[in-house]
């Protein structure tokens, strides 16, 4: 009987730890994506020579500077 309770408590603790770790990881990934997106847009705009948002090729650095 004791072995059953130990297994049940162990499984609950494992699942709780997994759930907490997953939530923390998802939140960290979301915040990292928010920080990375403007940099990626600026990089692509500079590489392609035009604004990837609006398509302006002339003076696109003015547009990229607003991001």
N, C-alpha and C positions, 0 to 999 in steps of 0.2 A: 504494500500500500504506500509506504514512504517513497519508493522508487517512482511511482506514478506521479506523486505530487512534485517531486524534484524535477522530473521530466517536464511536467506541465509548467512549472515556474520558470524553468530554463528556456522553454520554447517561447513563453510570453515575454521574457526579458530580451531574448534574441530578436523577436519580431518588433518589439518596442524600439530597440536600438537601431534596427534596420530602418524603421519608419522615420525616426528622428534624423538619422544620417542622410536619408534620401531627401527629406525636406530641406535640410541645410544645403545639400549639394545643388538642388534645383534653384534655391534662392541665390546662391553664389554664382551659378551659371547665368542666371537672368541678369544680375547686376553686371557681370563681366561683359555680357553681350551689349548692354546699354552703353558701356564705356567704349567698346570696340567698334560699334557701328559707324559713328561719325568719322573715325580715323580711316575705316575701310572705304567709305564713300569719297573722302578726300583723296586717298591713294589712287583709287580707280579713276577719278576725275583727272588727276595729274597724269596718269599713265595714258589714258585715252585721248587727252587733249580737249575734252569737252565735259560739261557738267552731266553727270549720270542721272541727275534728278530731272532737270528741265531741258537738257540737250543743247544748251547754248555753247557754241564753239568760239565765238568772239568774246574776249574778256571774261572767260569762264572763271577766272580766279576771283573775281568780285563775287560771283555766286557761291563759290566754294568757301570763301571767307566767312560767309554767314552761317555755316554749319556749326 
